[in-house]
Amino acid sequence: MKLLNISKQILIGFMQDLNSAWWAEITTNKPRCVYYFGPFQTSAEAKAAYPGYIEDLNSEGAQGIIVVIKRCKPDILTMCEEGQLIK
């Protein structure tokens, strides 16, 4: 019975992921922040859009930029370490 419940939870999680939109998760080291841009219907749409976000972050002086395209449901679109200043 326990195995059945675990299998059921895994299947539910998988189905929820399939229904999630695509987002561009952009992390910067300076300031230390995580930004979510989206939602997009496809990963291709997210990949096509993120260079514009990178350009904006570069113009604001952000450094150490990392981009990950993934399916998720972010609750908060911008998260920064306490004490970090955002222009």
Backbone as JSON, one array per atom type, in Angstrom:
{
  "sequence": "MKLLNISKQILIGFMQDLNSAWWAEITTNKPRCVYYFGPFQTSAEAKAAYPGYIEDLNSEGAQGIIVVIKRCKPDILTMCEEGQLIK",
  "N": [[0.83, -1.2, 0.0], [1.97, 1.23, 0.76], [3.9, 1.59, -1.24], [2.23, 1.94, -3.43], [1.05, 4.43, -2.81], [3.32, 6.1, -2.9], [4.04, 5.81, -5.59], [1.81, 6.93, -6.77], [2.01, 9.62, -5.9], [4.36, 10.37, -7.22], [3.55, 10.17, -9.89], [1.52, 12.13, -9.93], [3.05, 14.43, -9.42], [4.65, 14.42, -11.74], [2.69, 14.83, -13.73], [1.8, 17.38, -12.99], [4.1, 18.86, -13.55], [4.16, 18.66, -16.33], [2.08, 20.31, -16.98], [3.01, 22.76, -16.3], [4.23, 26.03, -17.06], [6.85, 27.32, -19.21], [9.81, 28.88, -18.08], [12.33, 31.43, -17.87], [14.96, 31.19, -15.83], [17.04, 33.32, -14.3], [20.07, 33.82, -12.88], [22.14, 35.93, -10.97], [25.42, 36.81, -9.87], [26.35, 39.18, -8.86], [24.39, 41.84, -8.44], [23.55, 39.37, -5.94], [21.11, 37.57, -7.01], [18.01, 36.02, -8.05], [16.07, 35.79, -10.86], [12.9, 35.41, -12.41], [11.57, 35.03, -15.57], [8.8, 35.09, -17.63], [5.51, 33.74, -18.07], [6.17, 31.22, -20.6], [4.96, 29.48, -23.48], [6.43, 27.51, -24.74], [9.71, 25.97, -24.62], [11.34, 26.95, -26.59], [10.32, 29.52, -27.07], [11.0, 30.77, -24.66], [13.79, 30.59, -24.82], [14.24, 32.23, -27.0], [13.52, 34.69, -25.97], [15.13, 35.29, -23.73], [17.71, 36.58, -24.26], [17.18, 39.35, -24.4], [16.53, 39.95, -21.76], [18.95, 39.44, -20.55], [20.49, 41.42, -21.72], [19.31, 43.72, -20.59], [19.93, 43.28, -17.85], [22.73, 43.31, -17.99], [23.12, 45.98, -18.75], [22.41, 47.19, -16.41], [24.53, 46.6, -14.85], [24.83, 44.05, -13.79], [26.54, 41.03, -12.85], [28.12, 37.84, -13.53], [26.16, 36.12, -14.79], [23.76, 33.58, -15.15], [21.76, 31.41, -17.03], [18.87, 29.42, -16.97], [16.58, 27.46, -18.59], [13.44, 26.34, -17.8], [10.66, 24.29, -16.7], [8.36, 25.45, -14.41], [6.69, 26.85, -11.52], [7.0, 29.67, -10.39], [6.66, 31.38, -7.3], [7.61, 33.77, -6.45], [8.99, 36.37, -8.31], [11.37, 37.8, -8.34], [14.18, 37.4, -6.43], [16.4, 38.4, -4.02], [19.48, 38.49, -2.16], [19.45, 39.53, 1.21], [20.09, 42.92, 1.87], [21.17, 43.5, -0.6], [21.36, 45.84, -3.18], [19.07, 46.93, -5.58], [19.0, 48.39, -8.7]],
  "CA": [[0.0, 0.0, 0.0], [2.87, 2.38, 0.82], [4.49, 1.73, -2.57], [1.18, 2.49, -4.29], [0.93, 5.85, -2.5], [4.51, 6.77, -3.41], [3.92, 5.82, -7.05], [0.74, 7.87, -7.08], [2.54, 10.96, -5.69], [5.32, 10.62, -8.3], [2.75, 10.4, -11.1], [0.86, 13.44, -9.79], [4.1, 15.44, -9.61], [5.02, 14.42, -13.16], [1.6, 15.45, -14.49], [1.8, 18.81, -12.7], [5.22, 19.44, -14.29], [3.78, 18.76, -17.73], [1.15, 21.43, -17.12], [3.7, 24.0, -15.93], [4.74, 26.85, -18.15], [8.3, 27.45, -19.31], [10.33, 30.13, -17.53], [13.77, 31.67, -17.89], [15.48, 31.48, -14.5], [18.3, 34.0, -14.5], [20.77, 34.06, -11.62], [23.3, 36.82, -11.05], [26.28, 36.76, -8.69], [26.47, 40.53, -8.33], [23.95, 41.45, -7.12], [23.18, 37.96, -5.8], [19.66, 37.54, -7.22], [17.4, 35.07, -8.98], [14.94, 36.41, -11.55], [12.11, 34.52, -13.27], [10.92, 35.73, -16.67], [7.86, 34.19, -18.28], [5.61, 32.36, -18.57], [6.2, 30.96, -22.04], [4.29, 28.23, -23.84], [7.42, 26.52, -25.15], [11.09, 26.29, -24.25], [11.88, 27.75, -27.69], [9.92, 30.91, -26.83], [11.82, 31.26, -23.55], [15.16, 30.73, -25.32], [14.27, 33.37, -27.9], [13.29, 35.92, -25.22], [16.05, 35.61, -22.64], [18.8, 37.52, -24.55], [16.75, 40.7, -24.06], [16.63, 40.1, -20.31], [20.39, 39.49, -20.27], [20.93, 42.76, -22.14], [18.86, 44.66, -19.55], [20.72, 43.06, -16.63], [24.08, 43.81, -18.27], [23.09, 47.44, -18.74], [22.3, 47.6, -15.01], [25.77, 46.26, -14.18], [24.82, 42.71, -13.2], [27.69, 40.2, -13.22], [27.99, 36.41, -13.25], [24.79, 35.77, -15.2], [23.53, 32.19, -15.55], [20.39, 31.23, -17.49], [18.34, 28.07, -17.05], [15.2, 27.41, -19.09], [12.82, 25.18, -17.16], [9.24, 24.34, -16.35], [8.16, 25.64, -12.98], [5.64, 27.79, -11.15], [7.6, 30.5, -9.34], [5.77, 32.22, -6.5], [8.27, 35.08, -6.37], [9.67, 36.55, -9.58], [12.7, 38.34, -8.1], [14.66, 37.12, -5.08], [17.77, 38.86, -3.82], [19.98, 38.37, -0.8], [19.19, 40.7, 2.04], [21.15, 43.92, 1.82], [21.57, 43.78, -1.98], [20.65, 46.97, -3.77], [18.61, 46.75, -6.95], [18.85, 49.7, -9.36]],
  "C": [[0.87, 1.27, 0.0], [3.5, 2.65, -0.54], [3.48, 2.33, -3.55], [1.03, 3.99, -4.07], [2.12, 6.64, -3.04], [4.44, 6.88, -4.92], [2.88, 6.85, -7.49], [1.25, 9.32, -6.96], [3.53, 11.33, -6.8], [4.58, 10.93, -9.59], [2.06, 11.76, -11.07], [1.87, 14.56, -10.02], [4.51, 15.56, -11.07], [3.95, 15.11, -14.0], [1.54, 16.95, -14.24], [2.93, 19.51, -13.45], [4.88, 19.61, -15.76], [2.85, 19.93, -17.99], [1.78, 22.77, -16.77], [4.18, 24.72, -17.18], [6.26, 26.85, -18.13], [8.69, 28.83, -18.81], [11.83, 30.2, -17.78], [14.16, 32.05, -16.47], [16.87, 32.07, -14.7], [18.89, 34.35, -13.13], [21.94, 34.98, -11.86], [24.1, 36.69, -9.75], [26.43, 38.12, -8.04], [25.49, 41.43, -9.05], [23.54, 39.98, -7.1], [21.65, 37.87, -5.81], [19.27, 36.37, -8.13], [16.15, 35.74, -9.54], [14.22, 35.33, -12.36], [11.39, 35.38, -14.3], [10.04, 34.72, -17.4], [6.46, 34.6, -17.91], [5.61, 32.31, -20.09], [5.53, 29.62, -22.31], [5.27, 27.12, -24.21], [8.81, 26.94, -24.68], [11.73, 27.15, -25.34], [11.53, 29.23, -27.52], [10.77, 31.52, -25.72], [13.25, 31.5, -24.01], [15.28, 31.95, -26.24], [14.18, 34.7, -27.13], [14.41, 36.29, -24.27], [17.22, 36.53, -23.01], [18.44, 38.98, -24.23], [16.85, 40.97, -22.57], [18.1, 40.22, -19.9], [20.92, 40.89, -20.6], [20.54, 43.8, -21.08], [19.69, 44.52, -18.28], [22.15, 43.55, -16.81], [24.13, 45.33, -18.2], [22.95, 48.0, -17.32], [23.53, 47.21, -14.2], [25.8, 44.89, -13.51], [26.0, 41.9, -13.71], [27.41, 38.75, -12.86], [26.6, 35.89, -13.58], [24.73, 34.33, -15.69], [22.06, 32.05, -15.9], [20.04, 29.75, -17.52], [16.9, 28.18, -17.53], [14.57, 26.16, -18.5], [11.33, 25.4, -16.96], [9.14, 24.47, -14.84], [6.98, 26.58, -12.78], [6.19, 28.68, -10.04], [6.54, 31.34, -8.62], [6.29, 33.65, -6.43], [9.12, 35.24, -7.62], [11.08, 37.13, -9.44], [13.06, 38.1, -6.64], [16.11, 37.56, -4.98], [18.17, 38.66, -2.37], [19.71, 39.67, -0.06], [20.38, 41.65, 1.97], [21.62, 44.25, 0.42], [20.72, 44.93, -2.52], [20.29, 46.66, -5.21], [18.4, 48.13, -7.55], [17.49, 49.81, -9.99]]
}
